[in-house]
Amino acid sequence: MVNWDSQEEIEKDALVFTKFMHAILGLYVWEWFTSLGFDWDFIRGKRKFRWPLIFYFAGRYCLLIALIGIAIALDTTSPVNCQALYTFNQLTGQSTIGFASMNLAIRTMAVWSQKRYIVIPLVIVILGHWSLILQGIQLTATFVPGQGCAIISTKTTILSATFIYTMVFDLLVTVLTAYKLLFDTRGVQRTSLVNMIWGDGLIYFLIAIVSNAVATAFMLLNLNPVMSILFNVPSATASTIVACRVVRRLTTFSPSGAEVFSSSGQHSGARFPAGGNRPVMSAVSVGGRRTKTEGVHVQMETFTIAEGESDRELDSSTKGSPLNPLPEDIEAQRY
């Protein structure tokens, strides 16, 4: 029987924790670097910045900063304020969990066309989530000469409550998305955009629920101060990676043709070049006038075709004209 509270076991677990955190840092730096081109597109103005991306960038870089801070805390041999450093690391690390769930919630709000009876409850749930996250500074650390920063004690009550709340939150938004996309009695068109939104959301939920459940289990077991928080960082990392990939996939989505998702079951489309079509959730212009549609659809410049001409292939000589708009003529709104 392992004596988890023995000094020998704690030191062994601390060594495992150190190596594990460095591996997680390496994994996330690779993920961050390979997707850096997406961020750079906004800096150079190639992509238009939309307000929901605030939470994407906040979560992405909070986790990077937290992992670097953890590496510093684990590797430093010079005297530092370990309590302040770990407080900062835990605050930024916990925040990434909140941002990941917010990214999923924003997609759900958009799928429901910003209906107040969906948005208001989700905003209240988000505020409750952050009220727990900001109380999650529940560990004590000190500097040990010749060893560096060491975790002395952890209080897992608030931390475990935060992870349980996160799992319930993610389940709620997944169920709301599933109902709207799969079970809405008014009917929806099964476009590639709808399939992607549902598939990505389900993958995010499964990965987040498993990683959060493992972290919560070890916190509730409370074997020792190190083992109690061993899987907190991997859980936040997994959720953030998947949430960021979900946002990037939706932002860069380009169907083979115009697609419309409407909760009323209406579907419209025209033959447009693949480059430049983008998913949006707003009003769409039809025949020169703007009409409201619910859900996710592609918005672009539209035109009127006489009856019998709708199936005619567009002539290549009209490139750049209203009948064959260039990619830059198509409005690209992500949320």
N, C-alpha and C positions, 0 to 999 in steps of 0.2 A: 504494500500500500504506500503510495507516494505521500510524503509529508509536504504539502504544498507551501506551508508557512515556514519551513526551515530556511535558514539563511543560504545554505548550499543550493537548494532548489530555486530560490529567488534569483540568485546570481546566475544560475544556468538559464533560467527563463529570460533574464535581462539580456544575456548574450544572444539568445534566439531572437528576442525582440529587436535588438540592434541590427542583426543581419537581415531580418525580415523587412524592416523599415527601409534599409538601403535597397533591397530588391524592389520594393514598391516604388521608391523614388526613381530607380532606373526605368521601370516599366512606364511610369507616367511621363517622364522626360521624353522617352521614345514616342509615346502617343502624342504628346504636345508638339514635338518637333515635326513629326510626319504630317500633322494637320495645320502647321503654321501658315501655309499658303492661304488657307481660308481667312485667317485673321488679317493677313497682309493685303488681301483684296479690299478690305474696308479701309485700311490706312491709305492706300493709294487711290481710293475712290472708284474702284472697279465695281464694287457692290454698294448699294444704297443701305445705309444703316437704318434699322427699324428698332423701336423702343424695346420690344421683347428680348432683343439680343443683349440688353444690359445684363440680364440674369445669366445668360450664357457666358459672357466674358467674366462676370463676377465669380461664378462658380469655378470656371476653368483656371483662373489665375489665383484665386484664394487657395485652391488645393495645391498649386505649384509652390506658392509661398509657404504654406503650412508644411509641406514635405521638406523643403529646404531648411526651414526652421527646426524641424525634428532632427534632421541630419546634423545640424550644428549642435543641437543640444546633446546628441549622442556621441559626437566626435570630439567636442572641445575638451581640452585638458587645462585650459586657463580658467581662473575663477570668473564666473558670470552669475548673474541673477537668474538662477534656474527656474524659480517660481514664476517670474515675469515672462521668461521665454516660453515655458510650457503653457502659461495662461494664454499668451498670444497664439501659440500653435493650436491649442484646443479651440479657441474662438474661431480662427480662420478655418480650421478643419471641420468643425461642426457646421459652420455656415455653408460649406459646400453641399451638405445634405439638404439644407433648406432650399438652396438655389436649384438643385437637381429636381426636387419635387415641384418647385414653382414652374420650371420649364415644362414639365408634364401637365401641370394644371392650366397653364396658358394655352396649350394645344387643345385641351378639353373645352375651355371657354370659347375658343375660336370655332371648334366643331359645332358648338351649340349656338353659334351666331351671337355671342355676347348677351344671351338672355339674362335678365336681371335675377330670375329665380335660380340660375346656375352660378352666375358671377358672385353675387353677394354671399351666399353660403361658402363658396370656395375661398373668398377673401377672408372671411371669418376664420376658416380652418387654417389658412396660411398664417394669419396673425397668431393663432394659438400655437402653431408649430414653432414660430420664431420666439414666442415667449418661453418655450422650453429650451430652445437652442441657446438663447442668451443666458440661461441659468446653468448651462452645462459645464462650467468651469469647476470641476469637482475632483481635482487631484492636488496633491502636495509634492513638490520636488525640491531637492536641495543639492548643493554642490559637494561632492566627495573628492578630496584631494587625491590625485593619482588615478581617478576613475572618471570624473566628470559629473554630469547631472544624473541624479538617481531619483526614481519615483518612490516616495516614502509611503504614501497612502492614496487610496482612491475612494470616492463616494459614488456608487453606481446607481443610486435610486433615480436621480434626475436623468442620468445618461440612458439608463434602460427605458425609462418612460419616453424619452425623446425618440429612441429607435422604434419602440412599439407604436408611438403616434405616427411616425414616418410610414410604417408598414400599412397602418389603417388609412392614412392619407392617400398613399399610392393606390391602394385597393379601391378607394372611393372614386378617384379620377379615372381609373381603368374601367370600372363598371359603368360610369357615365359615358365614357367614350364608346365602349362596346355597345351600350344600348342605342346610342345615336347612330352608329355606323352599321350595326348588324340587326337590331331589333325594332327600329323605329317603324311603327305601323303605317306611317305615311309613305314609306318606301324610299330607298336611296339607290343611286346608280353605282354598280360595282366597278368603279374606275381603278386604274393603277394607283392613283393618288390616294383613294380611300383605302385600298389594300395596304399601301405603304404606311399610312398613318396608323392603322390598326395593328399591323405586324410589328412595327417599331415600338409602339406603345406596349404591346404584350411582352416583347423581349425585354424592354426596360423593366417592366413590373416583375418579371420572373427573376431577373438578375438581382434587382434591388431587394426583393422579398427574401431571397436566399441569403444574400450577404448580410442584410440587417438581422435576420433571424439568428445567424451564427454569432454575430457580435452580441446580440441581446442575451443569448444563452450563456455565453462566457461571463457577461456582466452579472447575470442572476446567480450563476454558480459561485462567483466571488472567491475563486481559489486562492489568489494572492494579488497584490497590487498590480503586478505586471500582467498576469494572465487575464485579469479583468478587462484590460483595454487592448489586448493583443490584436483583436480583429476589428477594432474601431476604424483605424486608418484604411485597411483593405476594403472595408464596407463603403466608406466614403469615396474611395478611389474608384471602385467598380461602378457605383451609382453615377459619379460625375462623368466618367468616360462614356458610359452608355447614353446619359442624358445629352452630352455634347454631340455625340454622333447622331442622335435623333434630330437635334436642331440643325446640324449641318446637312443631313440628308433631305430634310424638308426645304431648307433654304436653297439648295442646289437642284431640287427636283425639276426634271424636264421630261414631260410625257412625249410620246410619239406624235400626238395630235392634241387638239384642244379638248379638254375634259371638264365636265361640270359635275360637282356633287351637290345635290339639292335635296333637302329633307322632304320636299313636296313631290319628289320623284321625277321632276322634269330634267331632261338632258338635252343639251345642245352642243353642237360642235361644227367646225369647218376645217378644211384642209389647210393647215399652216405649216411652215417649216418647223422642225423640232426645236432648233436653237432659239431660246428666248422665251418659250412658254414657261410660265411660273405659276405655282399655286397661290391663290389668295383667298381671303374670306371677307368679302365686302359686297358692294353693289356691282352689278354687271350691266353694261350698255347693250341694249338689243334694239336694232333698227333705229338708232339715233336717239333713243330715250333710255334713261336709267331706270332699272327696275331692281327691286330687292330680291335676293335669293338667300336662302339659309344654307349655311354649311361652307364647304370648301369647294372652290371652283377656280378656273383659270380666267383671268380678265385680260382682254385685249381689244384693240380697235376692231369694230365690227362694221358690217356693210350689208346692203340688201342685194340679194340675188333673185332675178326673175325666176318664176316657177319653171322647172325643167332644166335649169342650169346648175342646181346645187351639187350634182354629181360630176360636173365637168372638171377635168383637171385644169388647174390654173396655169396659164401660159407663162413660160419663163421670162418672156419679155416684159411682164408687169412687175418685175422685181423692184421693190421699194415703193410700189403703189399701194393704195388702200386695199387692193385685192390680194396683195402678197407682201404684207408688212415685213420690214426688216426687224431683226431681233431687238434693236434698240427702240423700235416703235412700240413694243409691247411692255405694258406696265408690270413691274415685278414687285409685288408686295407679298411678304412672307407669312404674315399672320393676319 
